[in-house]
Every structure is written in C-alpha cells, then in structure tokens.
Amino acid sequence: MIELKDGWVPLCQILRRPVPDCPFPRANDADAVAELSKRIFFRTLMVWFVIFAGLGLLLLVFWYS
C-alpha cells in the first residue's frame, strides 16, 4: 500500500516513471491550509469592500443630484 507521506519514490515505482528533482507537494499541511484560508478571506473582504464602496458612491451621486 502506498502512502503519500513516503514521497515520490513509491509512486514513481508504481507508475514506472523517473523520480522528479522537485520536492513532493504537500498541499494539505497546516501552513498551506492557513495561507490559503487567509488569501480567500482577504479576497472575499476586498470583494465586499468594492461592493459597498460602489453602493455608497451610487447613493452619494443620487443624494446630491
């Protein structure tokens, strides 16, 4: 049975491919998950900021016209 914690070697042996020079990707470690959630949070925050800023600008235009 193959486990991803073993890295490239068992996977490449099964697939009969050479072992890559790059490190084995570990996308679900705690640091990567924290970084991804932080990026998603700030991206969502910026979207809501643009929405409310646009609505506020529209209200100002209609209020003063």
C-alpha positions in Angstrom: 0.0 0.0 0.0 1.3 3.4 -0.9 1.2 6.3 1.5 1.7 9.9 0.3 4.0 10.6 3.3 6.6 8.4 1.6 7.1 10.9 -1.2 7.9 10.4 -4.9 9.8 7.1 -4.8 6.9 4.5 -4.3 4.6 6.5 -6.6 7.2 6.7 -9.3 8.0 3.0 -8.9 4.3 2.1 -9.4 4.0 4.4 -12.4 7.4 3.4 -13.8 8.5 7.0 -14.1 11.7 8.7 -13.0 11.7 10.4 -9.7 11.4 14.2 -10.2 14.0 16.6 -8.9 11.4 18.8 -7.2 10.1 18.2 -3.7 6.9 16.2 -3.2 4.0 18.6 -3.0 2.3 18.8 0.4 -0.7 21.0 -0.2 -2.7 19.9 2.8 -0.2 20.7 5.6 -1.2 23.2 8.3 0.8 26.1 7.0 -0.5 25.7 3.4 -4.1 25.5 4.6 -3.7 28.6 6.8 -2.1 30.5 4.0 -4.9 29.5 1.6 -7.7 30.4 4.0 -6.0 33.8 4.7 -5.9 34.5 0.9 -9.5 33.5 0.5 -10.6 35.7 3.4 -8.8 38.8 2.2 -10.0 38.3 -1.4 -13.6 38.0 -0.1 -13.1 41.0 2.1 -11.9 43.0 -0.9 -14.9 42.0 -3.0 -17.3 43.1 -0.3 -15.4 46.4 0.1 -15.8 47.1 -3.6 -19.5 46.2 -3.5 -20.2 48.5 -0.5 -18.0 51.3 -1.8 -19.8 51.2 -5.2 -23.2 51.3 -3.4 -22.0 54.2 -1.3 -20.8 56.1 -4.3 -24.2 55.5 -6.1 -26.0 56.7 -3.0 -23.9 59.9 -2.9 -24.5 60.5 -6.6 -28.3 60.2 -6.2 -28.3 62.2 -3.0 -26.5 65.2 -4.4 -28.2 65.2 -7.9 
